[in-house]
Amino acid sequence: MIDICLFPIPDCVTFPGTIFPLHVFEPRYRAMIQHCLDNNMPVAICHTRKVIHAAPGHQTAREALQNNQATYQPFDVFSAGYCELVRTLPDGRMHLNVHLRQRYRMIAEQQTLPYRIVRCEVFPDRATTADEAPLNRELQEKIVHRLQGLAFRHPELEADFEPDEWMQQDIDSFSFQLFGMISFGADLQQEILEMDSVHARLQRALELLNSIDY
């Protein structure tokens, strides 16, 4: 078990093995991040189920820095990791990179206000079977081929896409990190994050890629 601070962002699903750039301006979350930095505590970037309290309306930038915004109910499965502080601006805003290392499931809430701290357990995949292992390699090759075609038609993706590097990744990492390159919408990404099978994630990824009209 491990305690993790939650940073909820609507329509944002993150995956292990990726780095998430984070801009923090709310007072409660600046305090939360400082707590994590001081205590070497992980942060989860998580998608949200619904709004509990809406943000105040008609705020100036100065007011937004002084007031907490909307409060959300998060999903129970998320990726988490440790913060790297890039810089703190004169007005207190923080720019960070969150190195997402592991996937977790929330077990219990330890603290609600001013920010959530939750007790979590690692959410592992089930073991890959002997029959699935060669199929997974084939799926990886097909997915890389489809991503290559997608990158060729979308220059904004091509700069970050090296087919040989993607093929050299171990299959478990690949099955998560490919969703850091291309998104299929938050609710579907959350569904994929909650799959406990590498084989199922790869099958779903190829199915989705094949449905894209390039």
Sequence and secondary structure as in RCSB ss.txt:
>XXXX:A:sequence
MIDICLFPIPDCVTFPGTIFPLHVFEPRYRAMIQHCLDNNMPVAICHTRKVIHAAPGHQTAREALQNNQATYQPF
DVFSAGYCELVRTLPDGRMHLNVHLRQRYRMIAEQQTLPYRIVRCEVFPDRATTADEAPLNRELQEKIVHRLQGL
AFRHPELEADFEPDEWMQQDIDSFSFQLFGMISFGADLQQEILEMDSVHARLQRALELLNSIDY
>XXXX:A:secstr
 EEEEEEE TT    TT EEEEEE SHHHHHHHHHHHHHT  EEEE EEEEEE   SS  HHHHHHS   EEEE 
SEEEEEEEEEEEE TTS EEEEEEEEEEEEEEEEEE SSS EEEEEE       TTHHHHHHHHHHHHHHHHHHH
HHH HHHHTT  HHHHHHS HHHHHHHHHHH    HHHHHHHHT   HHHHHHHHHHHHHT   
